[in-house]
């Protein structure tokens, strides 16, 4: 099948989903009301609560949620063929992921920008609140370490990539100062200047690589493992307008622009998908993912379809930036579907490679030798790139090779394969870094809330000593896990922990919708995705513990997996008790249903 059909079908499905289902969720289920002042306006403090232009907020949110998941996950899941992953991305993205993000963002806006554990405590109970706090903290630390490992492998001894990625930091700080003090409100000017500077940094990368400055940007893996948590600490402690928001906003241009260019390149080149719709590995025994297509395609592809990490942004930095509730739909629902489109592009980039080349990149030479496959264009591509790309598992390299393959197939651009490869590596690193800094900030909020139970000033998220201490604790925790771990010890935990968190966020969403609307039918919009994902994730976790971790004596992974499963079960049981009580109280349910209907009528009249 030609790739163009998949691009057009995906774009149409996502646009229709946004227009129909997104509107239904916003107007009927959540009853979004632009007349209600958002936390950013009511609690503005110039540090965390800052009313922000909707497109800047969209850029921050999209940049923060679109990390390694929509890029690496689909590439790894292509082992099963392109069809299972594509179906999960499109169906899961519209009916699961976008609903998840939008409902959590709405809930946080209505709860003064509070974090998911705080909302869970109010909506379900103190037991769930405490369990959710611990679960979120565990998952965040694992997630930050897991995402950062991909960056380490991308920027290790890569002066070009390190320079370009590093330059986005001072550029973002300059743009933050520009928009706040030098030219307030001049978003267009700031955007043009910022994007121009980023493109200049990209263009200067090859010159830096071959200049006397190269040693200053040629970092070892351990140096990057130390630098990443240090950067995350600074980003999490500084005011959101100074570094986080402008960096993510500018990065979103790079991300959306690159994915748009890839889509146009695919349409122009119209390559054939070399990967079959379904491979023999759907029944298990694959060289990349050992388990069967169910449950592992749903675990491997998290961001891009449905991801718990998104709830930490939707109930972290983003709700403290919204100027109006009407922005919830485009930011919560829309940014998620944009990420689904990114995931489709990643799936295509992996699937256009010859099958033998795909597996040669994503497995070790020893494993590939036993597959009985042969490479096709890989030696030629390695020669053009100037790097042997075989035997580099993890997904990021095969994605970069796939993107390079598409771009270099355009007439007149074949001599730029090495440039496209390095640009793709940098592009992936920027994707991930924006999630790392936002995730660390979200974890800072959780730690402040937990410490605040004992030391009251910590409850104030804009209290500088509390912000600095909490950011330092979080950065040290995931930095320690990153420094002492590797892809085999950290990454396997990421998929399961991420999807467990998505399940828990849907539990909270179900409680809120049931309480606010009084309609069981509306609560099914979050309950059905929760049931499916929760069962799927627990099954995957059981497989990992019994078939992977225990045989390899990975005791830390076993302990963390068991703890997260127990916390998740505690939350689900507590929520079921709450739901049963709400449903049995027919009088209150009918009263709330009538009240919700009056709100809908009033909004329709306005």
Buried (B, 14 or more C-beta within 10 A) or exposed (E): EBBBEBBEEBBEBBEEBBEEBBEEBBBBBBBBBBEEEBBBBEBBEEBBBBBBBBBBBBBBBBBBBBBBBBBBBBBBBBBBBBBBBBEBBBBBBBBBBBBBBBBBBBBBBBBBBBBBBBBBBBBBBEBBBBBBBBBBBBBBBBBBBBBBBBBBBBBBEBBBBBBBBBBBBEBBBBBBBBBBEEBEEEBEBBBEBBBEBBBEBBEBBBEBBEBEBBEEBBBEBEBBBBBBBEBBBBBBBBBBBBBBBBBBBBBBBBBBBBBEBBBEBBEBBEBEBBBBEEBEBBEBEBBBBBBBBBBBBBBBBBBBBBBBBBBBBBBBBBBBBBBBBBBBBBBBBBBBBBBBBBBBBBBBBBBBBBBBBBBBBBBEEEBBEEBEBEBBBBEEBBEBBEBEBBBBBBBBBBBBBBBBBBBBBBEEBEEBBBBBBBBBBBBBBBBBBBBBBBBBBBBBBBBBBBBBEEEEEBBBBBBEEBBBBBBBBBBEBBBBBBBEBEBEBBBBBBBBBBBBBBBBBBBBBBBBBBBBBBBBEBBBBBBBBBBBBBEBBBBBBBBBBEEBBEEEEBEBBBEBBEEBBEBBEBBBEBBEBBBEEBEEEEEEBEEBBEEBBEEBEEBEEE
